[in-house]
Amino acid sequence: YSAGTSADDKATTDAAETHLAPIPVMLEYVMTNPDMPIRTAADKLSKGEQGQMVMTKCTRRYVSCRPNKCTKPDAATDNDQAVHPIEATLQEEIEAIVRQAHEALGCGSYSLFDVRVDDTDPSRPRPYLLECCAFWSFTPVSAISLMLKASGLDWERVVLDLWRGMALEEGAANARVSRSAVAKVPARGAANGTNGEGSYNESAGYG
């Protein structure tokens, strides 16, 4: 994600003050079935008693090679929120190939990658990129949000900084609305049965 400095309610939007940084804590999906070492549809969706689709998850845990991020299980909850240690060389290699892919694909302010680690040789685990998931739902249960929280980072602050950084300046925003109004407002006496004072919805997407 794009990391930078924020103070009080004023977010950093200066590109010179931001940089691409890996999230220190990763999510690992632990396969519990030795006969099926990869995730299948059964690990994601199943049918409930009434035939409805139900989300299922294989065992998930947080991992990091950074000692200051590793924690013990939270005794106050039933869920294991611990951050488990992994080899530094493995995480560094994952971060290196993810950075290359992020920049090559032009992912912008954030990205999420699925990685498969071949540990046939335990002394030399090898990571492989499976896919880029260049989306973030900006909810507390989103994978990126979970990793930021497990890293001790304020995920809501990160989201706010990102939105502010991508927002149009007031002049550019007004110009876009004005151009759309000229293009979309129907002429007086148009066939919609009104007197020409129509309305429309303006939407904009940012990549």
C-alpha positions in Angstrom: 0.0 0.0 0.0 1.1 3.6 -0.3 2.4 4.7 3.0 3.1 8.2 4.1 2.9 10.6 7.1 -0.4 11.9 8.5 -0.9 14.4 11.2 -4.1 15.2 13.0 -6.9 15.5 10.4 -4.6 16.5 7.6 -3.7 13.6 5.4 -0.6 13.4 3.2 -1.4 13.7 -0.5 2.1 14.8 -1.7 3.4 12.0 -3.9 6.9 12.9 -2.8 6.0 12.0 0.8 4.5 8.6 0.1 6.1 5.4 -0.9 5.0 1.8 -1.7 5.3 -0.4 1.4 4.5 -4.1 2.0 2.0 -4.8 4.8 4.2 -6.4 7.5 1.6 -9.2 8.4 0.3 -11.6 5.8 -2.6 -14.0 5.8 -1.9 -17.7 5.4 -4.6 -20.3 4.5 -3.5 -23.5 6.2 -4.7 -26.6 4.4 -5.8 -29.2 6.9 -6.5 -32.0 4.4 -3.2 -33.7 3.4 -4.9 -35.4 0.4 -5.9 -32.0 -1.0 -3.0 -29.5 -0.6 -4.7 -26.7 -2.6 -7.9 -24.8 -2.1 -10.9 -26.0 -4.0 -14.5 -24.7 -4.3 -15.4 -26.7 -1.2 -13.0 -24.5 0.8 -15.0 -21.4 -0.2 -18.6 -22.3 -0.8 -20.9 -25.1 0.3 -24.7 -25.8 0.6 -26.5 -25.2 3.8 -29.3 -27.4 5.2 -31.9 -25.5 3.2 -29.9 -25.5 0.0 -28.6 -22.0 0.3 -25.0 -21.2 -0.5 -22.8 -20.8 2.6 -19.3 -19.4 2.9 -16.8 -21.8 4.3 -13.2 -21.1 5.1 -10.2 -23.2 5.6 -8.0 -22.5 8.6 -6.6 -19.0 8.4 -3.8 -17.4 10.4 -1.6 -14.3 10.4 2.2 -14.7 9.7 5.1 -12.3 9.7 8.9 -12.5 9.8 9.1 -9.3 11.9 9.6 -10.1 15.6 7.9 -6.8 16.7 4.7 -7.9 14.9 4.5 -11.5 16.2 2.0 -11.9 19.0 0.5 -14.5 21.2 -3.2 -15.8 21.0 -5.8 -13.5 22.4 -7.1 -15.2 25.5 -10.1 -13.0 25.6 -11.6 -14.4 22.4 -12.2 -17.8 20.9 -10.3 -16.7 17.7 -6.6 -17.1 17.4 -5.5 -13.6 16.6 -1.8 -14.4 17.0 0.8 -13.4 14.4 3.0 -16.5 13.8 6.6 -16.2 12.8 7.8 -17.3 9.4 11.3 -17.3 7.7 12.5 -13.8 6.9 14.0 -15.0 3.5 10.6 -16.3 2.5 8.7 -13.2 3.3 11.4 -11.0 1.7 11.1 -13.0 -1.5 7.3 -12.7 -1.5 7.5 -9.0 -0.9 10.1 -8.6 -3.8 8.0 -10.4 -6.4 4.8 -8.8 -5.2 6.4 -5.3 -5.6 7.6 -6.2 -9.1 4.1 -7.4 -10.1 2.4 -4.4 -8.4 4.5 -1.9 -10.4 4.3 -3.9 -13.7 0.5 -4.0 -13.5 0.2 -0.3 -12.4 -1.8 -1.2 -9.4 -1.7 2.3 -7.9 -2.2 2.8 -4.1 -2.8 -0.8 -3.1 -2.9 -4.4 -4.3 -3.5 -7.9 -2.9 -1.9 -11.0 -4.3 -2.5 -14.7 -3.8 0.7 -16.6 -3.4 1.3 -20.4 -3.4 4.4 -21.6 -1.5 5.9 -24.8 -2.6 7.5 -26.3 0.5 8.4 -29.7 -1.0 11.9 -28.8 0.1 11.4 -27.4 3.6 14.9 -25.8 3.5 14.0 -23.8 0.4 10.3 -22.9 0.2 9.5 -21.2 -3.1 6.7 -18.7 -3.6 4.7 -18.4 -6.8 2.2 -15.7 -7.7 -1.2 -17.1 -8.5 -3.2 -13.9 -9.2 -3.6 -10.2 -8.5 -6.7 -9.1 -6.6 -6.6 -5.4 -7.3 -9.6 -4.6 -5.2 -10.4 -3.6 -1.6 -14.0 -3.4 -0.2 -12.8 -1.0 2.5 -14.7 -2.9 5.2 -13.3 -4.2 8.5 -13.4 -7.8 7.3 -11.6 -7.2 4.0 -8.3 -9.1 3.7 -6.3 -5.9 3.4 -8.0 -4.3 6.4 -7.4 -7.4 8.4 -3.7 -7.5 7.5 -3.3 -3.8 8.3 -5.0 -4.2 11.7 -2.9 -7.3 12.5 0.2 -5.1 11.7 -0.9 -2.5 14.3 -1.8 0.0 11.5 -4.9 2.2 11.5 -6.7 0.8 8.5 -9.3 3.5 8.5 -6.6 6.2 8.5 -5.0 4.4 5.5 -8.4 4.4 3.7 -8.9 8.1 4.4 -5.5 9.0 3.2 -6.0 7.0 0.0 -9.4 8.6 -0.7 -8.1 12.1 -0.1 -5.1 11.4 -2.3 -7.3 10.2 -5.2 -9.9 13.0 -4.8 -10.1 15.6 -7.5 -9.2 19.2 -6.7 -12.3 21.4 -6.5 -11.7 23.1 -9.8 -11.3 19.8 -11.7 -14.3 18.3 -10.0 -16.5 21.3 -11.0 -15.2 21.1 -14.5 -16.1 17.4 -14.8 -19.6 18.0 -13.5 -20.1 21.0 -15.9 -19.1 18.9 -18.9 -21.4 16.1 -17.8 -24.3 18.5 -17.3 -23.9 19.8 -20.8 -23.8 16.3 -22.3 -26.6 14.7 -20.3 -29.3 17.3 -19.5 -32.0 16.9 -22.2 -33.0 19.8 -24.4 -36.2 21.7 -23.6 -39.2 19.9 -25.0 -37.5 16.5 -25.2 -39.5 13.4 -25.6 -39.5 12.6 -21.9 -42.7 14.6 -21.4 -41.0 17.2 -19.2 -40.4 20.9 -19.8 -36.7 20.2 -20.3 -35.7 20.5 -16.6 -34.5 17.0 -16.4 -32.2 15.4 -13.8 -29.4 12.9 -14.0 -26.9 11.0 -11.9 -23.2 11.7 -12.1 -20.8 8.9 -11.3 -17.0 8.8 -11.6 -14.6 5.9 -11.4 -11.0 6.1 -10.4 -8.4 3.5 -11.2 
